[in-house]
Amino acid sequence: MIVRDENTATDALAIVEKYEAFVNYFYPILQNSPRRHGVLRDAVLASLFAPIAGLYHAAKSKQVSKLYAVDAEFATLRAFLRLLSQGGIRIVTPKQHEVLLALLAEPGKMLNAWQRKL
């Protein structure tokens, strides 16, 4: 008898849904950023969509190392958020920074719970 654990796929989908809320809030802010910050904007956009693929790969492979990679991508996004909200860049307002961190914290908590389960 083969027992399958379908919870990992469900976990990934739930995290992706929470992460999509973060993307839907953050993407228009990035698209409206000044042209002089184009290189930074492109780097942030590239890292914005990477965790989605990582979550699906982790769900299929059931490897904790893939979850750690997604966690590192979330940490990279938090670093970019700090950079975008301070200094002379100021693409993200302090209020938007606060909301974005809260939106990113939810999938982060879910990811950490998934890591402990595996």
MIPAVEX-488192 format. One line per 4 residues: for each residue x negated, y negated, z of N, C-alpha, C, CB. Coordinates in pm, whole numbers, plus 50000, padded with zeros to 5 digits. Each point is the difference from the previous one (the first is absolute). Glycine has a CB too. Layout:
% MIPAVEX-488192
X,Y,Z,X,Y,Z,X,Y,Z,X,Y,Z; ...
% end
This chain:
% MIPAVEX-488192
49916,50118,50000,50084,49882,50000,49912,49876,50000,50183,50124,50121; 49842,49786,49789,49924,49876,49989,50080,49889,50065,49888,50077,49786; 50046,49853,50305,50063,49888,50068,49938,49872,49947,50047,50138,50209; 50035,49775,49740,49951,49873,49946,50034,49887,50095,50026,50085,49765
49880,49825,50247,50024,49882,50084,50034,49884,49909,49842,50084,50181; 50285,49890,49803,50046,49893,49913,49993,49864,50068,50149,50163,49886; 49817,49834,50242,49995,49873,50073,49893,49908,49947,50084,50117,50200; 49807,49938,49747,49893,49914,49951,50047,49916,49882,49831,50167,50078
50246,49892,49832,50053,49924,49887,50098,49894,50049,49970,50199,49849; 50110,49836,50249,50095,49905,50057,49927,49886,50070,50168,50184,50027; 49724,49851,50046,49920,49898,50067,49942,49902,49898,49945,50162,50183; 50003,49892,49708,49940,49914,49897,50103,49906,49940,49833,50179,49950
50285,49874,50021,50104,49916,49941,50046,49891,50096,50073,50194,49863; 49937,49838,50265,50040,49899,50098,49895,49891,50012,50130,50174,50126; 49744,49866,49873,49892,49901,50008,49998,49914,49875,49865,50155,50145; 50155,49907,49739,50001,49924,49875,50113,49898,49999,49900,50198,49879
50216,49840,50174,50111,49905,50006,49966,49880,50087,50160,50189,49967; 49779,49835,50149,49959,49889,50087,49892,49917,49933,50058,50137,50204; 49851,49930,49728,49892,49928,49933,50054,49916,49884,49840,50182,50066; 50263,49867,49867,50060,49924,49890,50059,49868,50049,50050,50215,49882
50002,49783,50240,50050,49875,50057,49886,49900,50014,50182,50124,50125; 49701,49924,49917,49881,49915,50009,49961,49948,49862,49921,50130,50201; 50076,49959,49700,49962,49962,49863,50099,49898,49944,49894,50226,49964; 50235,49799,50056,50102,49909,49946,49991,49860,50060,50148,50197,49965
49806,49793,50158,49984,49869,50062,49869,49933,49955,50133,50081,50198; 49762,49999,49790,49866,49947,49975,49973,49969,49852,49924,50128,50199; 50130,49953,49712,49970,49986,49857,50036,49861,49945,50039,50245,49977; 50080,49701,50050,50029,49865,49947,49907,49893,50056,50237,50069,49976
49720,49947,50148,49907,49903,50058,49869,50002,49922,50105,50028,50228; 49846,50093,49742,49875,50012,49924,50015,49946,49858,49940,50199,50137; 50172,49830,49800,50020,49954,49862,50007,49849,49991,50120,50212,49953; 49923,49722,50153,50010,49855,50001,49874,49931,50052,50244,50026,50030
49651,50051,49992,49876,49941,50050,49933,49916,49891,49971,50195,50159; 49951,49706,49882,49934,49913,49902,49905,50078,49909,50020,49811,50162; 49966,50143,49718,49917,50067,49900,49853,50004,50041,50161,49926,49824; 49795,49977,50254,49859,49997,50040,49963,50116,50092,50006,49752,49976
50094,50316,50080,49976,50116,50085,50031,50130,49925,50055,49862,50203; 49932,50137,49667,50037,50114,49916,49922,50127,50030,50058,49838,49828; 49813,50151,50199,49919,50119,50027,50046,50065,50131,49804,49898,49877; 50218,50022,50224,50048,50051,50129,50139,50060,49984,49862,49829,50122
50225,50102,49807,50135,50050,49977,49998,50137,49931,50082,49763,49986; 49833,50251,49913,49991,50128,49929,49948,50112,50089,49963,49873,49789; 49943,50095,50298,49948,50101,50094,50108,50044,50098,49769,49901,49978; 50308,50003,50071,50106,50033,50095,50110,50079,49930,49948,49792,50133
50086,50170,49746,50103,50074,49924,49957,50145,49977,50071,49786,49889; 49802,50235,50081,49951,50137,49978,50012,50082,50128,49842,49917,49824; 50125,50022,50288,50007,50075,50126,50144,50010,50052,49768,49924,50053; 50321,49996,49894,50139,50002,50044,50072,50127,49954,50001,49750,49993
49966,50299,49890,50071,50114,49945,49929,50134,50023,50092,49846,49831; 49785,50152,50216,49925,50123,50022,50060,50091,50108,49799,49874,49930; 50251,50074,50182,50052,50090,50104,50118,50086,49956,49924,49834,50162; 50154,50120,49743,50116,50078,49956,49954,50132,49940,50130,49789,49958
49772,50205,49953,49947,50123,49941,49934,50087,50107,49964,49880,49782; 49966,50058,50310,49935,50075,50107,50099,50075,50087,49819,49834,49998; 50295,50106,50028,50102,50066,50082,50056,50124,49929,50058,49779,50104; 49966,50210,49768,50052,50115,49926,49895,50111,49990,50150,49847,49870
49723,50115,50112,49894,50100,49996,49988,50070,50135,49877,49865,49827; 50135,50061,50281,49991,50059,50134,50117,50094,50026,49880,49795,50081; 50239,50168,49872,50117,50085,50021,49986,50132,49926,50141,49796,50028; 49804,50199,49852,49984,50122,49921,49888,50089,50051,50086,49876,49804
49804,50062,50239,49883,50080,50039,50003,50041,50148,49871,49881,49825; 50205,50045,50256,50007,50024,50145,49862,49994,50066,50204,50142,49961; 49712,49768,49990,49866,49981,50054,49997,49872,50083,49897,50123,49805; 50054,49890,50316,49992,49884,50089,49904,49896,49945,50053,50147,50197
49844,49898,49732,49902,49906,49946,50064,49902,49903,49824,50173,50027; 50277,49870,49901,50070,49910,49908,50080,49896,50078,50014,50184,49827; 50037,49856,50290,50072,49904,50084,49904,49896,50056,50168,50177,50059; 49711,49867,49976,49900,49904,50048,49962,49901,49890,49913,50174,50161
50085,49871,49715,49970,49911,49888,50109,49894,49985,49876,50186,49885; 50249,49855,50131,50112,49904,49992,49992,49902,50117,50144,50172,49884; 49819,49878,50233,49984,49914,50117,49890,49896,49975,50077,50189,50149; 49817,49851,49784,49893,49906,49966,50050,49895,49899,49828,50180,50043
50259,49862,49866,50057,49904,49905,50089,49898,50071,49992,50176,49821; 50082,49870,50281,50081,49907,50080,49909,49901,50074,50179,50178,50028; 49708,49871,50024,49906,49911,50069,49942,49898,49903,49944,50184,50162; 50029,49857,49715,49950,49908,49898,50103,49891,49972,49863,50184,49899
50264,49854,50094,50105,49901,49978,50010,49902,50115,50125,50167,49865; 49859,49882,50259,50002,49908,50114,49884,49901,49993,50109,50178,50140; 49775,49869,49814,49884,49910,49985,50028,49895,49892,49845,50185,50073; 50215,49858,49816,50036,49905,49895,50101,49898,50052,49955,50177,49826
50142,49868,50254,50099,49907,50054,49934,49893,50087,50170,50183,49995; 49733,49860,50086,49927,49903,50082,49930,49899,49911,49967,50172,50181; 49969,49876,49715,49927,49913,49909,50094,49903,49928,49829,50180,49969; 50287,49869,49990,50094,49917,49926,50068,49894,50085,50036,50193,49851
49960,49824,50280,50072,49905,50086,49911,49899,50070,50167,50177,50033; 49703,49831,49948,49914,49907,50071,49906,49927,49906,50014,50147,50200; 49919,49757,49854,49901,49925,49924,50060,49915,49891,49841,50178,50049; 50083,49807,49844,50044,49918,49889,50091,50072,49903,49792,49875,50024
50232,50251,49999,50080,50077,49905,50149,49973,50022,49822,50178,49991; 50229,49853,50127,50136,49968,50043,50109,50039,49899,49901,49814,50128; 50089,50304,49813,50105,50049,49910,50120,50044,50084,49828,50073,49827; 50145,49981,50291,50103,50050,50089,50011,49906,50121,49958,50240,49925
50163,49715,50105,50021,49914,50116,49990,50083,50128,50148,49844,49864; 49832,50091,50251,49994,50077,50126,50128,50082,50026,49849,49822,50091; 50266,50125,49875,50125,50073,50019,50006,50122,49907,50116,49786,50067; 49846,50195,49807,49998,50112,49906,49899,50106,50044,50066,49844,49815
49820,50111,50239,49899,50092,50050,50058,50087,50112,49818,49837,49938; 50255,50099,50152,50063,50072,50112,50101,50102,49949,49967,49798,50146; 50117,50161,49759,50101,50090,49944,49933,50116,49925,50163,49807,49981; 49734,50162,49942,49930,50104,49924,49934,50103,50092,49962,49834,49817
49977,50119,50290,49939,50093,50096,50105,50090,50064,49819,49833,50045; 50297,50111,49987,50108,50080,50058,50052,50103,49900,50063,49806,50147; 49950,50152,49727,50048,50092,49897,49898,50112,49973,50131,49813,49898; 49741,50156,50114,49896,50101,49977,49980,50089,50122,49888,49843,49843
50149,50108,50274,49984,50079,50122,50094,50121,50002,49930,49792,50120; 50190,50193,49825,50095,50111,50002,49951,50122,49924,50181,49834,50018; 49777,50153,49854,49947,50120,49934,49870,50048,50066,50105,49924,49786; 49820,49986,50274,49879,50040,50070,50029,50089,50119,49894,49789,49926
50209,50176,50150,50041,50083,50114,50049,50137,49953,50061,49792,50128; 50016,50208,49765,50050,50126,49946,49886,50087,49949,50215,49886,49938; 49687,50051,50001,49884,50074,49949,49921,50061,50116,49989,49846,49801; 49993,50080,50306,49927,50053,50116,50075,50116,50063,49902,49774,50041
50231,50220,49964,50078,50111,50053,49985,50124,49910,50164,49836,50102; 49833,50142,49768,49981,50109,49905,49862,50063,50016,50157,49886,49840; 49741,50029,50184,49865,50052,50022,49995,50089,50123,49905,49795,49892; 50160,50163,50215,50001,50081,50122,50072,50131,49980,49992,49792,50134
50113,50206,49782,50077,50122,49975,49918,50102,49921,50212,49865,50004; 49706,50088,49903,49918,50093,49921,49880,50043,50080,50074,49894,49788
% end
